[in-house]
Amino acid sequence: MSRFQMTRRQFLGGLAAAPLVAVSATSAYARLVEPYNYLISQTNIFIRDLPERFEGFRITQLTDVHHSRILGLDEVRRVVGLAQQTKPDMFVLTGDYTTSYRRFIEPCAETLGKLNAPEGVWAVLGNHDHYTDPELTARALERHHIAVLTNANTGIRRGPDVIYLAGIDDWTWAATDWPAAFVGIGDKSPIVLLSHQPRVLDFPETEKVSLILSGHTHGGQIDLPFLGAPARFATKDLKYARGLFRRGDTQLYVSSGTGVIGLPVRFGVRPEIAVLKLRRAID
């Protein structure tokens, strides 16, 4: 009888310990594995009136790098190396290069400056770049051959065909100048807009934009089975958490980004290097 009771106690003890083991394993995975398990996503974006010579044009997006004490420069270098392997026509960077300390700006910009594509590397600033130092961030990026579209646009040309790449400064800092961002763009020209904040999809100013590329949300950073992202209870920013959205002819792609903020963890939301292929929409 005592042997049976001992076995039973061991069994019950094992049951009691199982949840603790599961929690510990999950915590270790969220801290040590998923934040560095990069997803290179591939998404076709069908655009009305896309010029023929831009069929198959490939854009690789990096966002929310968040170089900081908890995400070191070696990891930024790894992200850059993986992104460069996608061999896009153009790189776009959609903000939050560091989190809060100026000393991380220059080394991050220098590392991102290793990116190279035929149509260049283009960037906008995010809210954390404003927390840190927007002028210093923009100068550092430009110094390393990354063109910052601060409420501005540029034409990307292939022969007689053109699409426009526009960028806005972070609207939560009242830094957005919509007229300046779109000045000189014809009514029927496809526009790709870089905006750190995805909620601009709801703004009337983006009605004529073909594609918005955003970050900011980290995809919620933690997405629990059955419960979803806990962060959605604390912010409205997760209305467009990650992936592809549409309003009329305007599409929005939100990347979950490569870095972390707050807790140095990810769970259910892998860090993302997004590769977007522009395709001609067929009516």
Beta strands, then each sheet from edge to edge (+ up, - down):
strand 1: 39-47
strand 2: 58-62
strand 3: 90-93
strand 4: 121-123
strand 5: 147-148
strand 6: 152-158
strand 7: 161-167
strand 8: 191-194
strand 9: 211-214
strand 10: 243-247
strand 11: 250-254
strand 12: 272-280
sheet 1: 1+ 12+ 2- 3- 4- 5-
sheet 2: 6+ 7- 8- 9- 11- 10+
end
